[in-house]
């Protein structure tokens, strides 16, 4: 299950800029980019911050990733 890919798809489809997420999470643009691209392991609290920033439930990207994998 690729949570980072699900997040990437969501922000692309909704035309959200990574800088917006970074600002809402209080992170640098670099940290946000590295996490969203899946180049750094995402902790549960990081995923929660991203979900808060995007206004989606905490399990949203788990479900989306599972759907993308056909499950």
N, C-alpha and C positions, 0 to 999 in steps of 0.2 A: 504494500500500500504506500503510495507516494503522496504524502500530504503537501509537500512543497509544490509538486506539479499541479495539484488541485488548486492551491492558492494562486499559482501563476495563471492558470486558466481563468479563475474567477476575476482576478484584477484586470486581465486583458479583456475579457468579455464585458466587464462593467466600466472599462476605460478609467481605471483608478491608477493614479501615479504612485510609485513606490515612495516618493517623497512625502505624500500625504500620510501614508501609513507610518513612516518614520517619525513624522511630527506628532501624530496621535499617540504613538508608543513611547515617545521620548528617546528614540534611538538615533544613531547616526544613519545617514543614507547608506553608507558602506555596510554596516551591520545588517540593516534591513535587506539590502540586495543579496548579501551572502546567504542569509537565512532563506529568503524566498526562492533563491536559485538552488537550494538544497546543498550548498557547499559547506554548511556548518550545521551540526546536529541541532535540532530545535527542541528545546525543553518544553514541558507542558505549560509553564508560565509564559513562555514566548508565544506559543500558539494561542493561549488565552488572550494575550495582549493584542495579537493580530485580529482575532475574532472580535474583540471589543472595538478595535479601530474600524473594522469593517461593518460592525453592527449585525453580526451573524451569531447564532448559537455556538457554544463551544464544540459541539460534536459535528458541526456542519461539514468541515473539511474531511473528517473521517468518513462520513457518509458519501461525500462527493468522490473521494479517492476510491472507495469500495465500488461505487457505480462505474467509475472509469475502468476498473479492472474486471468488470463484468460480474461483480458479486453483489 
